């Protein structure tokens, strides 16, 4: 099956975060920059075990460099974020 821009065949993890809320902020920032992004591992991130899960942020392989730059810039500027203005969307049904 050939890949399309909406369904890339190859995806890469560009970062991982400890919970779905933080990951949602990163996904929103990537999508605002024109990069289609998704989360993986949301079910295991909330477990309280000896090896807690992480939520991975996945993007198409061809968007990896741009996504990493957006994330890097976001980390440099995170103290400037007005968290009361961040919209991370509605929770997904389980």
Beta strands, then each sheet from edge to edge (+ up, - down):
strand 1: 11-17
strand 2: 37-40
strand 3: 55-60
sheet 1: 1+ 3- 2+
end
